[in-house]
Amino acid sequence: MHIQETFRALSDPTRRAIITLLQGGPLHAQQIVDHFDITNATVSHHLSILKKAGLIIDDKQGKYIYYELNTSVLDEIIGWFSALNTRKEDGNEK
C-alpha cells in the first residue's frame, strides 16, 4: 500500500464523492461525470489519481471502461487504523 498516495487521493472532496458513488457498484466514466458539475477531463484526472492510489480498478467492457472500488486497499487502510486504535486501547501508546 502506498499510503501517501492513498491519503493524497482521499484528501480531495470530489474524489471522496466518486468513491462514495462507486459504493453502489461499477460505473463507466460518463455515468460518473453525470453526477458532477465538472468536465470529462477533470473527472478523468480524478479517476487517474484514484487508480494510481489503488483505490479503484478499471475494466474495459466494449467501448466503455467501468470503474469500481478496490476494496482490498480500503481494507488495508481500515486495518492500519484499527491497529493504531488497538494499541491505544491496550495501553501501548507512547
N, CA, C and O atoms as CSV, one atom per row, in Angstrom:
chain,resi,resn,atom,element,x,y,z
A,1,MET,N,N,0.857,-1.189,0.000
A,1,MET,CA,C,0.000,0.000,0.000
A,1,MET,C,C,0.889,1.234,0.000
A,1,MET,O,O,1.821,1.327,0.798
A,2,HIS,N,N,0.614,2.161,-0.869
A,2,HIS,CA,C,1.308,3.442,-0.937
A,2,HIS,C,C,0.459,4.451,-0.171
A,2,HIS,O,O,-0.363,5.162,-0.749
A,3,ILE,N,N,0.673,4.497,1.124
A,3,ILE,CA,C,-0.230,5.254,1.989
A,3,ILE,C,C,-0.225,6.744,1.667
A,3,ILE,O,O,-1.257,7.401,1.799
A,4,GLN,N,N,0.915,7.289,1.249
A,4,GLN,CA,C,0.973,8.709,0.914
A,4,GLN,C,C,0.064,9.013,-0.283
A,4,GLN,O,O,-0.677,9.996,-0.266
A,5,GLU,N,N,0.120,8.178,-1.309
A,5,GLU,CA,C,-0.745,8.368,-2.476
A,5,GLU,C,C,-2.210,8.172,-2.117
A,5,GLU,O,O,-3.088,8.862,-2.635
A,6,THR,N,N,-2.462,7.222,-1.223
A,6,THR,CA,C,-3.836,6.964,-0.800
A,6,THR,C,C,-4.419,8.176,-0.092
A,6,THR,O,O,-5.529,8.607,-0.404
A,7,PHE,N,N,-3.675,8.728,0.860
A,7,PHE,CA,C,-4.170,9.896,1.589
A,7,PHE,C,C,-4.277,11.119,0.681
A,7,PHE,O,O,-5.193,11.928,0.830
A,8,ARG,N,N,-3.347,11.253,-0.254
A,8,ARG,CA,C,-3.433,12.363,-1.210
A,8,ARG,C,C,-4.721,12.233,-2.021
A,8,ARG,O,O,-5.444,13.211,-2.217
A,9,ALA,N,N,-4.995,11.037,-2.482
A,9,ALA,CA,C,-6.211,10.816,-3.269
A,9,ALA,C,C,-7.460,11.096,-2.446
A,9,ALA,O,O,-8.425,11.671,-2.949
A,10,LEU,N,N,-7.442,10.693,-1.192
A,10,LEU,CA,C,-8.615,10.876,-0.332
A,10,LEU,C,C,-8.765,12.307,0.181
A,10,LEU,O,O,-9.802,12.655,0.746
A,11,SER,N,N,-7.746,13.132,-0.008
A,11,SER,CA,C,-7.803,14.499,0.518
A,11,SER,C,C,-8.748,15.406,-0.274
A,11,SER,O,O,-9.130,16.475,0.203
A,12,ASP,N,N,-9.117,14.986,-1.463
A,12,ASP,CA,C,-9.964,15.815,-2.316
A,12,ASP,C,C,-11.435,15.416,-2.175
A,12,ASP,O,O,-11.768,14.237,-2.292
A,13,PRO,N,N,-12.314,16.387,-1.926
A,13,PRO,CA,C,-13.733,16.053,-1.742
A,13,PRO,C,C,-14.398,15.434,-2.973
A,13,PRO,O,O,-15.292,14.600,-2.828
A,14,THR,N,N,-13.986,15.820,-4.167
A,14,THR,CA,C,-14.566,15.227,-5.373
A,14,THR,C,C,-14.187,13.756,-5.469
A,14,THR,O,O,-15.021,12.919,-5.817
A,15,ARG,N,N,-12.938,13.438,-5.163
A,15,ARG,CA,C,-12.517,12.041,-5.214
A,15,ARG,C,C,-13.218,11.219,-4.139
A,15,ARG,O,O,-13.578,10.066,-4.377
A,16,ARG,N,N,-13.413,11.796,-2.971
A,16,ARG,CA,C,-14.180,11.071,-1.939
A,16,ARG,C,C,-15.620,10.851,-2.402
A,16,ARG,O,O,-16.207,9.805,-2.125
A,17,ALA,N,N,-16.187,11.828,-3.103
A,17,ALA,CA,C,-17.548,11.682,-3.628
A,17,ALA,C,C,-17.603,10.588,-4.699
A,17,ALA,O,O,-18.583,9.848,-4.776
A,18,ILE,N,N,-16.560,10.482,-5.520
A,18,ILE,CA,C,-16.512,9.424,-6.536
A,18,ILE,C,C,-16.465,8.067,-5.851
A,18,ILE,O,O,-17.155,7.137,-6.268
A,19,ILE,N,N,-15.662,7.948,-4.809
A,19,ILE,CA,C,-15.583,6.685,-4.072
A,19,ILE,C,C,-16.944,6.333,-3.477
A,19,ILE,O,O,-17.377,5.183,-3.546
A,20,THR,N,N,-17.605,7.306,-2.902
A,20,THR,CA,C,-18.943,7.077,-2.342
A,20,THR,C,C,-19.906,6.630,-3.435
A,20,THR,O,O,-20.709,5.721,-3.227
A,21,LEU,N,N,-19.826,7.264,-4.589
A,21,LEU,CA,C,-20.676,6.905,-5.726
A,21,LEU,C,C,-20.432,5.465,-6.159
A,21,LEU,O,O,-21.374,4.748,-6.497
A,22,LEU,N,N,-19.179,5.043,-6.150
A,22,LEU,CA,C,-18.835,3.694,-6.591
A,22,LEU,C,C,-19.200,2.616,-5.571
A,22,LEU,O,O,-19.098,1.423,-5.859
A,23,GLN,N,N,-19.621,3.033,-4.390
A,23,GLN,CA,C,-20.110,2.045,-3.420
A,23,GLN,C,C,-21.318,1.302,-3.968
A,23,GLN,O,O,-21.573,0.158,-3.591
A,24,GLY,N,N,-22.050,1.942,-4.842
A,24,GLY,CA,C,-23.238,1.328,-5.434
A,24,GLY,C,C,-22.924,0.330,-6.530
A,24,GLY,O,O,-23.827,-0.334,-7.039
A,25,GLY,N,N,-21.658,0.213,-6.900
A,25,GLY,CA,C,-21.259,-0.723,-7.946
A,25,GLY,C,C,-20.512,-0.020,-9.057
A,25,GLY,O,O,-20.395,1.205,-9.057
A,26,PRO,N,N,-20.007,-0.792,-10.006
A,26,PRO,CA,C,-19.205,-0.232,-11.097
A,26,PRO,C,C,-19.997,0.755,-11.953
A,26,PRO,O,O,-21.191,0.578,-12.196
A,27,LEU,N,N,-19.301,1.794,-12.401
A,27,LEU,CA,C,-19.875,2.798,-13.298
A,27,LEU,C,C,-18.853,3.137,-14.370
A,27,LEU,O,O,-17.648,3.075,-14.125
A,28,HIS,N,N,-19.332,3.498,-15.567
A,28,HIS,CA,C,-18.387,3.990,-16.564
A,28,HIS,C,C,-18.234,5.498,-16.386
A,28,HIS,O,O,-19.025,6.145,-15.699
A,29,ALA,N,N,-17.207,6.034,-17.017
A,29,ALA,CA,C,-16.817,7.427,-16.785
A,29,ALA,C,C,-17.967,8.415,-16.987
A,29,ALA,O,O,-18.139,9.330,-16.182
A,30,GLN,N,N,-18.751,8.244,-18.044
A,30,GLN,CA,C,-19.836,9.197,-18.289
A,30,GLN,C,C,-20.882,9.147,-17.179
A,30,GLN,O,O,-21.454,10.178,-16.826
A,31,GLN,N,N,-21.136,7.977,-16.633
A,31,GLN,CA,C,-22.076,7.874,-15.516
A,31,GLN,C,C,-21.546,8.638,-14.308
A,31,GLN,O,O,-22.317,9.233,-13.556
A,32,ILE,N,N,-20.247,8.619,-14.128
A,32,ILE,CA,C,-19.642,9.371,-13.023
A,32,ILE,C,C,-19.724,10.865,-13.311
A,32,ILE,O,O,-20.088,11.646,-12.433
A,33,VAL,N,N,-19.389,11.266,-14.530
A,33,VAL,CA,C,-19.451,12.681,-14.920
A,33,VAL,C,C,-20.843,13.241,-14.689
A,33,VAL,O,O,-20.984,14.375,-14.231
A,34,ASP,N,N,-21.864,12.470,-14.996
A,34,ASP,CA,C,-23.250,12.932,-14.875
A,34,ASP,C,C,-23.634,13.320,-13.448
A,34,ASP,O,O,-24.627,14.021,-13.253
A,35,HIS,N,N,-22.876,12.882,-12.456
A,35,HIS,CA,C,-23.174,13.207,-11.056
A,35,HIS,C,C,-22.503,14.502,-10.583
A,35,HIS,O,O,-22.728,14.944,-9.457
A,36,PHE,N,N,-21.691,15.097,-11.434
A,36,PHE,CA,C,-20.923,16.270,-11.028
A,36,PHE,C,C,-21.071,17.391,-12.048
A,36,PHE,O,O,-21.448,17.162,-13.197
A,37,ASP,N,N,-20.771,18.590,-11.610
A,37,ASP,CA,C,-20.785,19.751,-12.492
A,37,ASP,C,C,-19.338,20.103,-12.858
A,37,ASP,O,O,-18.874,21.219,-12.625
A,38,ILE,N,N,-18.640,19.119,-13.437
A,38,ILE,CA,C,-17.254,19.298,-13.859
A,38,ILE,C,C,-17.073,18.626,-15.221
A,38,ILE,O,O,-17.918,17.846,-15.660
A,39,THR,N,N,-15.971,18.940,-15.871
A,39,THR,CA,C,-15.741,18.423,-17.225
A,39,THR,C,C,-15.324,16.952,-17.202
A,39,THR,O,O,-14.908,16.415,-16.176
A,40,ASN,N,N,-15.448,16.332,-18.356
A,40,ASN,CA,C,-14.988,14.942,-18.515
A,40,ASN,C,C,-13.502,14.834,-18.197
A,40,ASN,O,O,-13.066,13.877,-17.557
A,41,ALA,N,N,-12.720,15.826,-18.647
A,41,ALA,CA,C,-11.276,15.803,-18.410
A,41,ALA,C,C,-10.959,15.861,-16.917
A,41,ALA,O,O,-10.028,15.204,-16.452
A,42,THR,N,N,-11.720,16.635,-16.179
A,42,THR,CA,C,-11.489,16.739,-14.737
A,42,THR,C,C,-11.823,15.422,-14.049
A,42,THR,O,O,-11.081,14.972,-13.177
A,43,VAL,N,N,-12.921,14.810,-14.430
A,43,VAL,CA,C,-13.270,13.501,-13.860
A,43,VAL,C,C,-12.201,12.480,-14.216
A,43,VAL,O,O,-11.812,11.666,-13.379
A,44,SER,N,N,-11.729,12.519,-15.440
A,44,SER,CA,C,-10.674,11.606,-15.868
A,44,SER,C,C,-9.416,11.781,-15.009
A,44,SER,O,O,-8.772,10.805,-14.627
A,45,HIS,N,N,-9.085,13.021,-14.716
A,45,HIS,CA,C,-7.926,13.305,-13.852
A,45,HIS,C,C,-8.136,12.714,-12.457
A,45,HIS,O,O,-7.231,12.086,-11.906
A,46,HIS,N,N,-9.314,12.912,-11.892
A,46,HIS,CA,C,-9.617,12.368,-10.566
A,46,HIS,C,C,-9.565,10.836,-10.582
A,46,HIS,O,O,-9.031,10.221,-9.659
A,47,LEU,N,N,-10.115,10.233,-11.623
A,47,LEU,CA,C,-10.093,8.769,-11.740
A,47,LEU,C,C,-8.656,8.255,-11.840
A,47,LEU,O,O,-8.323,7.213,-11.276
A,48,SER,N,N,-7.821,8.981,-12.550
A,48,SER,CA,C,-6.417,8.595,-12.681
A,48,SER,C,C,-5.704,8.604,-11.331
A,48,SER,O,O,-4.934,7.694,-11.024
A,49,ILE,N,N,-5.959,9.615,-10.542
A,49,ILE,CA,C,-5.345,9.710,-9.209
A,49,ILE,C,C,-5.852,8.585,-8.315
A,49,ILE,O,O,-5.067,7.964,-7.598
A,50,LEU,N,N,-7.150,8.316,-8.348
A,50,LEU,CA,C,-7.715,7.228,-7.549
A,50,LEU,C,C,-7.154,5.879,-7.973
A,50,LEU,O,O,-6.883,5.019,-7.135
A,51,LYS,N,N,-6.982,5.700,-9.268
A,51,LYS,CA,C,-6.432,4.444,-9.781
A,51,LYS,C,C,-4.972,4.292,-9.370
A,51,LYS,O,O,-4.558,3.216,-8.937
A,52,LYS,N,N,-4.192,5.360,-9.501
A,52,LYS,CA,C,-2.779,5.328,-9.117
A,52,LYS,C,C,-2.622,4.991,-7.639
A,52,LYS,O,O,-1.675,4.308,-7.249
A,53,ALA,N,N,-3.546,5.468,-6.825
A,53,ALA,CA,C,-3.515,5.184,-5.387
A,53,ALA,C,C,-4.024,3.778,-5.072
A,53,ALA,O,O,-3.932,3.322,-3.933
A,54,GLY,N,N,-4.557,3.095,-6.078
A,54,GLY,CA,C,-5.053,1.740,-5.876
A,54,GLY,C,C,-6.447,1.676,-5.280
A,54,GLY,O,O,-6.909,0.605,-4.888
A,55,LEU,N,N,-7.117,2.815,-5.211
A,55,LEU,CA,C,-8.447,2.854,-4.590
A,55,LEU,C,C,-9.552,2.371,-5.526
A,55,LEU,O,O,-10.609,1.929,-5.075
A,56,ILE,N,N,-9.302,2.457,-6.827
A,56,ILE,CA,C,-10.271,1.952,-7.794
A,56,ILE,C,C,-9.530,1.101,-8.822
A,56,ILE,O,O,-8.316,1.208,-8.993
A,57,ILE,N,N,-10.289,0.269,-9.488
A,57,ILE,CA,C,-9.769,-0.513,-10.602
A,57,ILE,C,C,-10.682,-0.276,-11.797
A,57,ILE,O,O,-11.841,0.112,-11.649
A,58,ASP,N,N,-10.139,-0.516,-12.974
A,58,ASP,CA,C,-10.972,-0.335,-14.165
A,58,ASP,C,C,-11.040,-1.628,-14.961
A,58,ASP,O,O,-10.159,-2.484,-14.886
A,59,ASP,N,N,-12.113,-1.736,-15.720
A,59,ASP,CA,C,-12.369,-2.939,-16.515
A,59,ASP,C,C,-13.019,-2.499,-17.824
A,59,ASP,O,O,-14.136,-1.982,-17.831
A,60,LYS,N,N,-12.308,-2.710,-18.932
A,60,LYS,CA,C,-12.859,-2.321,-20.225
A,60,LYS,C,C,-13.865,-3.366,-20.688
A,60,LYS,O,O,-13.562,-4.556,-20.777
A,61,GLN,N,N,-15.068,-2.886,-20.979
A,61,GLN,CA,C,-16.140,-3.740,-21.483
A,61,GLN,C,C,-16.718,-3.067,-22.716
A,61,GLN,O,O,-17.466,-2.094,-22.620
A,62,GLY,N,N,-16.358,-3.603,-23.877
A,62,GLY,CA,C,-16.803,-2.981,-25.122
A,62,GLY,C,C,-16.179,-1.611,-25.272
A,62,GLY,O,O,-14.962,-1.461,-25.164
A,63,LYS,N,N,-17.012,-0.606,-25.521
A,63,LYS,CA,C,-16.484,0.742,-25.706
A,63,LYS,C,C,-16.382,1.528,-24.395
A,63,LYS,O,O,-15.943,2.678,-24.400
A,64,TYR,N,N,-16.775,0.929,-23.293
A,64,TYR,CA,C,-16.744,1.613,-22.003
A,64,TYR,C,C,-15.679,1.039,-21.077
A,64,TYR,O,O,-15.359,-0.148,-21.128
A,65,ILE,N,N,-15.145,1.904,-20.238
A,65,ILE,CA,C,-14.278,1.471,-19.150
A,65,ILE,C,C,-15.070,1.664,-17.870
A,65,ILE,O,O,-15.472,2.779,-17.538
A,66,TYR,N,N,-15.287,0.584,-17.162
A,66,TYR,CA,C,-16.019,0.641,-15.901
A,66,TYR,C,C,-15.039,0.754,-14.745
A,66,TYR,O,O,-13.989,0.111,-14.733
A,67,TYR,N,N,-15.399,1.576,-13.785
A,67,TYR,CA,C,-14.584,1.788,-12.596
A,67,TYR,C,C,-15.316,1.220,-11.396
A,67,TYR,O,O,-16.535,1.341,-11.273
A,68,GLU,N,N,-14.546,0.597,-10.512
A,68,GLU,CA,C,-15.131,0.068,-9.286
A,68,GLU,C,C,-14.129,0.199,-8.146
A,68,GLU,O,O,-12.928,0.357,-8.364
A,69,LEU,N,N,-14.648,0.131,-6.939
A,69,LEU,CA,C,-13.785,0.229,-5.759
A,69,LEU,C,C,-12.854,-0.966,-5.678
A,69,LEU,O,O,-13.230,-2.091,-6.007
A,70,ASN,N,N,-11.644,-0.706,-5.238
A,70,ASN,CA,C,-10.703,-1.769,-4.912
A,70,ASN,C,C,-10.765,-1.925,-3.401
A,70,ASN,O,O,-10.035,-1.260,-2.666
A,71,THR,N,N,-11.626,-2.793,-2.953
A,71,THR,CA,C,-11.872,-2.906,-1.516
A,71,THR,C,C,-10.676,-3.448,-0.756
A,71,THR,O,O,-10.588,-3.250,0.456
A,72,SER,N,N,-9.754,-4.125,-1.425
A,72,SER,CA,C,-8.587,-4.644,-0.705
A,72,SER,C,C,-7.737,-3.498,-0.162
A,72,SER,O,O,-7.214,-3.601,0.948
A,73,VAL,N,N,-7.588,-2.413,-0.915
A,73,VAL,CA,C,-6.827,-1.257,-0.426
A,73,VAL,C,C,-7.581,-0.585,0.713
A,73,VAL,O,O,-6.982,-0.177,1.708
A,74,LEU,N,N,-8.890,-0.472,0.562
A,74,LEU,CA,C,-9.681,0.120,1.639
A,74,LEU,C,C,-9.591,-0.730,2.910
A,74,LEU,O,O,-9.511,-0.196,4.016
A,75,ASP,N,N,-9.603,-2.044,2.746
A,75,ASP,CA,C,-9.462,-2.940,3.899
A,75,ASP,C,C,-8.104,-2.757,4.573
A,75,ASP,O,O,-8.011,-2.799,5.800
A,76,GLU,N,N,-7.047,-2.553,3.775
A,76,GLU,CA,C,-5.713,-2.319,4.344
A,76,GLU,C,C,-5.685,-1.044,5.172
A,76,GLU,O,O,-5.111,-1.016,6.260
A,77,ILE,N,N,-6.306,0.010,4.655
A,77,ILE,CA,C,-6.340,1.287,5.373
A,77,ILE,C,C,-7.106,1.133,6.679
A,77,ILE,O,O,-6.656,1.592,7.729
A,78,ILE,N,N,-8.263,0.487,6.609
A,78,ILE,CA,C,-9.071,0.272,7.819
A,78,ILE,C,C,-8.294,-0.568,8.821
A,78,ILE,O,O,-8.314,-0.288,10.019
A,79,GLY,N,N,-7.613,-1.589,8.337
A,79,GLY,CA,C,-6.806,-2.428,9.217
A,79,GLY,C,C,-5.683,-1.649,9.876
A,79,GLY,O,O,-5.387,-1.849,11.054
A,80,TRP,N,N,-5.062,-0.764,9.120
A,80,TRP,CA,C,-3.978,0.052,9.659
A,80,TRP,C,C,-4.498,0.960,10.765
A,80,TRP,O,O,-3.888,1.058,11.830
A,81,PHE,N,N,-5.642,1.636,10.513
A,81,PHE,CA,C,-6.235,2.488,11.538
A,81,PHE,C,C,-6.674,1.673,12.750
A,81,PHE,O,O,-6.489,2.103,13.888
A,82,SER,N,N,-7.244,0.518,12.514
A,82,SER,CA,C,-7.689,-0.340,13.624
A,82,SER,C,C,-6.510,-0.765,14.488
A,82,SER,O,O,-6.614,-0.797,15.714
A,83,ALA,N,N,-5.390,-1.090,13.852
A,83,ALA,CA,C,-4.203,-1.484,14.613
A,83,ALA,C,C,-3.708,-0.339,15.478
A,83,ALA,O,O,-3.289,-0.550,16.616
A,84,LEU,N,N,-3.756,0.873,14.942
A,84,LEU,CA,C,-3.349,2.034,15.740
A,84,LEU,C,C,-4.274,2.208,16.938
A,84,LEU,O,O,-3.820,2.479,18.050
A,85,ASN,N,N,-5.558,2.053,16.707
A,85,ASN,CA,C,-6.540,2.213,17.771
A,85,ASN,C,C,-6.418,1.092,18.804
A,85,ASN,O,O,-6.577,1.339,19.999
A,86,THR,N,N,-6.142,-0.122,18.365
A,86,THR,CA,C,-5.988,-1.258,19.275
A,86,THR,C,C,-4.808,-1.035,20.205
A,86,THR,O,O,-4.907,-1.309,21.401
A,87,ARG,N,N,-3.699,-0.546,19.681
A,87,ARG,CA,C,-2.530,-0.266,20.523
A,87,ARG,C,C,-2.880,0.758,21.592
A,87,ARG,O,O,-2.448,0.630,22.737
A,88,LYS,N,N,-3.648,1.758,21.236
A,88,LYS,CA,C,-4.047,2.786,22.198
A,88,LYS,C,C,-4.928,2.178,23.285
A,88,LYS,O,O,-4.741,2.449,24.471
A,89,GLU,N,N,-5.898,1.347,22.866
A,89,GLU,CA,C,-6.813,0.727,23.832
A,89,GLU,C,C,-6.097,-0.264,24.745
A,89,GLU,O,O,-6.505,-0.451,25.891
A,90,ASP,N,N,-5.029,-0.903,24.248
A,90,ASP,CA,C,-4.263,-1.854,25.050
A,90,ASP,C,C,-3.303,-1.155,26.003
A,90,ASP,O,O,-2.611,-1.814,26.779
A,91,GLY,N,N,-3.253,0.161,25.953
A,91,GLY,CA,C,-2.351,0.906,26.822
A,91,GLY,C,C,-0.919,0.918,26.307
A,91,GLY,O,O,0.014,1.202,27.058
A,92,ASN,N,N,-0.748,0.612,25.038
A,92,ASN,CA,C,0.604,0.563,24.461
A,92,ASN,C,C,0.955,1.836,23.705
A,92,ASN,O,O,1.939,1.851,22.965
A,93,GLU,N,N,0.185,2.897,23.868
A,93,GLU,CA,C,0.515,4.124,23.146
A,93,GLU,C,C,1.699,4.800,23.811
A,93,GLU,O,O,1.915,4.688,25.018
A,94,LYS,N,N,2.451,5.496,22.994
A,94,LYS,CA,C,3.643,6.184,23.520
A,94,LYS,C,C,3.441,7.667,23.496
A,94,LYS,O,O,4.329,8.418,23.898
